[in-house]
C-alpha cells in the first residue's frame, strides 16, 4: 500500500524529482519493511520453538535465517504488486492472485496432487523455496549443505524481485 499511497499523496513523484536513484528508493523500502518483517519472523520462530515447544530436528538458527529470507522475499513481492496497482482497491484485488497460488505452492497441499502439471509452477513462487528449506530443517534435520539449493533459490528470487521493482519504478521516472 505504501507505493500506492505515496503516488496519491505525490510523495513518490517529489522524491523521484530529487537525485535519488530508483535503486535507493527500492532499497530503502526493502530494507525498512524487510527488517520489520524479519523481526516478526524471528519472534514467530522463537515463540513457536520455545513457548509452544514445537520440535525442530535441525538448527533453530538456520530456521530463523530461512524465515528472514522469506520475509524479504515477501516484502519484495508486495512492493512489486503495489508498484503496478493504480489504486488501493486494485491492490486489494491483486491479493487473491498473489496469495492463493502461494498457499498451494507452499507445500501445504502436496504439489504432486495438483492436476494438469500445474504443480510445476511452484518453481516460480518464492515461498516454495523457503517452505521446502524449512521442512527439510525442521522435520528432516538437514543442515546448510543439504538445503543450499533452496537457500540459493530464495536469494536469487530476492535479487530478481529487487531488479524487477527497480525496473518497474521506471514508469514514474526515466533515468
C-alpha positions as CSV (number, residue, x, y, z in Angstrom):
1,X,0.0,0.0,0.0
2,X,2.9,2.3,0.6
3,X,3.7,3.0,-3.1
4,X,0.0,3.5,-3.9
5,X,-0.5,5.9,-1.0
6,X,2.7,7.8,-1.9
7,X,1.6,8.2,-5.5
8,X,-1.7,9.7,-4.5
9,X,0.0,12.0,-2.0
10,X,2.5,13.0,-4.7
11,X,5.3,12.0,-2.3
12,X,6.8,9.4,-4.7
13,X,6.9,11.9,-7.6
14,X,8.6,14.6,-5.4
15,X,11.1,12.0,-4.2
16,X,11.9,10.9,-7.7
17,X,12.5,14.5,-8.8
18,X,15.5,14.6,-6.5
19,X,18.8,13.0,-7.4
20,X,17.8,9.8,-5.5
21,X,18.1,6.8,-7.7
22,X,15.4,4.2,-8.1
23,X,17.7,1.6,-6.6
24,X,17.9,3.8,-3.5
25,X,14.1,4.1,-3.2
26,X,13.5,0.3,-3.6
27,X,16.5,-0.5,-1.4
28,X,15.1,1.8,1.3
29,X,11.7,0.2,1.1
30,X,13.0,-3.3,1.0
31,X,15.4,-2.7,3.9
32,X,13.0,-0.8,6.1
33,X,10.0,-3.1,5.7
34,X,12.2,-6.2,5.4
35,X,13.8,-5.6,8.7
36,X,10.4,-5.1,10.3
37,X,9.2,-8.4,8.7
38,X,12.5,-10.1,9.7
39,X,11.9,-9.1,13.4
40,X,8.4,-10.5,13.2
41,X,9.8,-13.7,11.7
42,X,12.3,-14.1,14.4
43,X,9.6,-13.5,17.1
44,X,7.4,-16.1,15.4
45,X,10.0,-18.8,15.2
46,X,11.3,-18.2,18.7
47,X,7.7,-18.3,20.1
48,X,6.9,-21.5,18.2
49,X,10.1,-23.3,19.4
50,X,10.4,-22.0,23.0
51,X,6.9,-21.2,24.1
52,X,4.8,-23.7,22.1
53,X,7.6,-26.3,22.3
54,X,7.5,-27.1,18.6
55,X,10.1,-29.7,18.0
56,X,12.8,-28.8,15.5
57,X,15.1,-31.6,14.3
58,X,17.6,-29.2,12.8
59,X,19.1,-25.8,13.7
60,X,16.8,-23.1,15.1
61,X,19.3,-20.5,13.8
62,X,19.0,-21.9,10.3
63,X,15.2,-21.9,10.6
64,X,15.4,-18.2,11.6
65,X,17.7,-17.4,8.7
66,X,15.3,-19.1,6.2
67,X,12.4,-17.1,7.8
68,X,14.3,-13.9,7.3
69,X,14.9,-14.7,3.7
70,X,11.2,-15.4,3.3
71,X,10.3,-12.1,4.9
72,X,12.5,-10.2,2.5
73,X,11.0,-12.0,-0.5
74,X,7.5,-11.3,0.8
75,X,8.3,-7.6,1.1
76,X,9.7,-7.6,-2.4
77,X,6.6,-9.3,-3.9
78,X,4.4,-6.8,-2.0
79,X,6.4,-3.8,-3.3
80,X,6.2,-5.2,-6.9
81,X,2.4,-5.6,-6.7
82,X,2.0,-2.1,-5.2
83,X,4.0,-0.5,-8.0
84,X,1.7,-1.9,-10.6
85,X,-1.6,-1.2,-8.7
86,X,-3.2,2.1,-9.8
87,X,-5.2,2.5,-6.6
88,X,-5.8,0.8,-3.2
89,X,-8.8,-1.2,-4.5
90,X,-6.8,-2.7,-7.3
91,X,-4.0,-3.6,-4.9
92,X,-6.6,-5.5,-2.7
93,X,-7.8,-7.2,-5.9
94,X,-4.3,-8.4,-6.6
95,X,-4.1,-10.2,-3.3
96,X,-6.0,-13.4,-4.3
97,X,-4.0,-13.6,-7.5
98,X,-0.7,-13.5,-5.5
99,X,-1.7,-15.2,-2.2
100,X,-3.8,-18.2,-3.3
101,X,-1.1,-19.7,-5.5
102,X,1.5,-19.1,-2.7
103,X,-0.7,-21.2,-0.4
104,X,-0.9,-24.1,-2.9
105,X,2.8,-24.0,-3.7
106,X,3.9,-23.7,0.0
107,X,3.7,-27.5,0.4
108,X,0.6,-27.3,2.5
109,X,-1.0,-29.3,-0.3
110,X,1.3,-31.9,-1.9
111,X,2.5,-30.4,-5.2
112,X,2.3,-33.8,-7.0
113,X,-1.5,-33.8,-6.3
114,X,-2.1,-30.5,-8.2
115,X,-3.7,-31.6,-11.5
116,X,-2.6,-30.9,-15.1
117,X,1.0,-30.3,-14.3
118,X,0.3,-27.0,-12.6
119,X,2.4,-28.1,-9.7
120,X,5.5,-27.2,-11.8
121,X,4.5,-23.6,-11.4
122,X,5.8,-23.8,-7.8
123,X,9.3,-23.0,-9.1
124,X,8.0,-19.5,-10.0
125,X,7.0,-18.7,-6.4
126,X,9.5,-17.7,-3.7
127,X,7.5,-19.3,-0.9
128,X,8.2,-22.8,-2.4
129,X,11.9,-22.4,-1.8
130,X,11.6,-21.1,1.7
131,X,9.0,-23.7,2.8
132,X,10.9,-26.5,1.3
133,X,14.0,-25.4,3.2
134,X,12.1,-25.1,6.4
135,X,10.6,-28.5,6.0
136,X,14.0,-30.0,5.4
137,X,15.4,-28.3,8.5
138,X,12.5,-28.7,10.9
139,X,11.3,-32.2,10.0
140,X,14.2,-34.0,8.4
141,X,17.0,-32.3,10.4
142,X,19.0,-31.2,7.4
143,X,21.8,-28.7,7.5
144,X,23.2,-26.0,5.2
145,X,24.9,-28.4,3.0
146,X,21.6,-30.2,2.1
147,X,19.5,-27.1,1.8
148,X,21.8,-24.8,-0.1
149,X,19.9,-25.1,-3.4
150,X,16.8,-23.8,-1.7
151,X,18.6,-21.0,0.1
152,X,20.2,-20.1,-3.3
153,X,16.8,-20.1,-4.9
154,X,15.4,-17.8,-2.2
155,X,18.4,-15.4,-2.6
156,X,18.0,-15.4,-6.4
157,X,14.3,-14.6,-6.0
158,X,15.0,-11.7,-3.7
159,X,17.6,-10.4,-6.3
160,X,15.2,-10.8,-9.2
161,X,12.3,-9.2,-7.4
162,X,14.6,-6.3,-6.4
163,X,15.6,-5.8,-10.0
164,X,12.0,-6.1,-11.2
165,X,11.0,-3.4,-8.6
166,X,13.7,-1.1,-9.8
167,X,12.7,-1.6,-13.4
168,X,9.0,-1.2,-12.7
169,X,9.7,2.1,-11.0
170,X,10.9,3.4,-14.4
171,X,7.3,4.2,-15.3
172,X,7.4,7.1,-12.7
173,X,10.8,8.5,-13.8
174,X,13.2,7.8,-16.6
175,X,16.9,7.8,-15.8
